[in-house]
Amino acid sequence: MRFYWTMPQGLKAHYRRELDLYKLEFARQDFPHAWQHLERAHILAQAWPREHSYVHWRMLLFGIHIKSGHEILGQIPRLLVGGVKSFVGKIPVGNTGGANVPPLQPMEIPGDLETLLDAYR
């Protein structure tokens, strides 16, 4: 079994960029685009427990901000177990992480993110 802990620096730069874009769109109150950047950050972070858990934390805070009970309740279990699943390498690849999708459902990865992830597999 392979354990994942440290996100490669090259990939981490892209992950941080998605989070920066999230913050920018959130500050503009463009919540749909802000959410898309959180989803993209989630896809990039899935295999690394700290980054994966951090995205779910941001998703929980987003749900609180927009007063979405569905998102808040959906993020709590993801926040509690997502990092553990990352640590042992058992993740639903491509899942966007929101409460609007089943937590264990693999999903298609956007082409640009697939190319990035391929370089680190």
C-alpha positions in Angstrom: 0.0 0.0 0.0 1.3 3.5 -0.9 0.8 6.3 1.6 0.4 9.9 0.3 1.5 12.8 2.4 3.4 15.5 0.6 1.9 17.1 -2.5 4.6 17.7 -5.2 5.6 21.3 -5.3 4.9 21.7 -9.0 1.3 20.4 -8.6 0.9 22.5 -5.4 1.5 25.7 -7.4 -1.5 24.8 -9.5 -3.6 23.9 -6.5 -2.7 27.2 -4.8 -3.6 29.1 -8.0 -7.1 27.5 -8.0 -7.4 28.6 -4.3 -6.3 32.1 -5.2 -8.8 32.3 -8.0 -11.5 31.0 -5.6 -10.6 33.8 -3.2 -10.7 36.4 -6.0 -14.1 35.3 -7.3 -15.5 35.0 -3.7 -14.4 38.6 -2.9 -16.2 39.7 -6.1 -19.2 37.7 -4.8 -19.2 35.6 -8.0 -20.1 32.5 -6.1 -20.6 30.1 -9.1 -17.1 30.8 -10.4 -15.6 30.8 -6.9 -17.2 27.3 -6.4 -15.8 26.0 -9.7 -12.3 26.9 -8.5 -12.9 25.0 -5.2 -14.0 22.0 -7.2 -10.8 22.2 -9.4 -8.7 22.6 -6.3 -10.4 19.5 -4.8 -9.7 17.4 -7.9 -6.0 18.4 -7.7 -5.8 17.8 -3.9 -7.6 14.5 -3.6 -4.6 12.3 -3.2 -3.0 14.4 -0.4 -4.7 14.5 3.0 -3.7 18.0 4.1 -4.7 19.8 0.9 -7.8 17.6 0.4 -9.0 18.3 3.9 -8.3 22.0 3.5 -10.5 22.2 0.4 -13.3 20.5 2.3 -12.8 23.1 5.1 -13.1 25.9 2.5 -16.2 24.2 1.0 -17.8 24.0 4.5 -17.1 27.7 5.1 -18.5 28.5 1.6 -21.7 26.6 2.6 -21.9 28.5 5.8 -21.4 31.8 3.9 -24.2 31.1 1.4 -26.4 29.6 4.1 -26.7 26.2 2.4 -27.7 23.6 5.0 -27.2 20.9 2.3 -23.6 21.9 1.7 -22.8 22.3 5.4 -24.2 18.9 6.2 -22.5 17.3 3.2 -19.1 18.7 4.0 -18.9 17.6 7.6 -18.4 13.8 6.8 -16.2 14.7 3.9 -14.0 16.8 6.1 -13.8 14.0 8.7 -12.9 11.1 6.4 -11.6 12.7 3.2 -8.0 13.1 4.4 -7.9 9.6 5.7 -8.9 8.2 2.4 -6.3 10.3 0.7 -3.6 9.1 3.0 -4.2 5.4 2.0 -4.8 6.2 -1.6 -8.5 5.3 -1.7 -10.2 8.2 -3.5 -13.0 8.5 -6.1 -10.8 10.0 -8.8 -12.1 13.2 -10.3 -14.9 13.7 -7.7 -15.5 17.5 -7.4 -16.1 17.3 -3.6 -19.4 19.1 -3.2 -22.5 17.9 -1.5 -24.2 17.9 -4.9 -22.3 14.7 -5.9 -22.1 11.3 -4.1 -18.9 11.3 -2.1 -17.6 8.0 -3.6 -18.5 8.6 -7.2 -15.5 8.8 -9.6 -16.0 11.6 -12.2 -14.3 12.6 -15.4 -11.4 15.0 -14.8 -11.2 18.1 -17.0 -8.5 17.8 -19.6 -6.2 20.5 -18.3 -6.2 19.0 -14.8 -5.8 15.5 -16.2 -2.6 16.6 -18.0 -1.3 18.1 -14.7 -2.1 15.1 -12.7 -0.6 12.7 -15.2 2.8 14.4 -14.7 2.7 13.4 -11.0 1.3 9.9 -11.2 
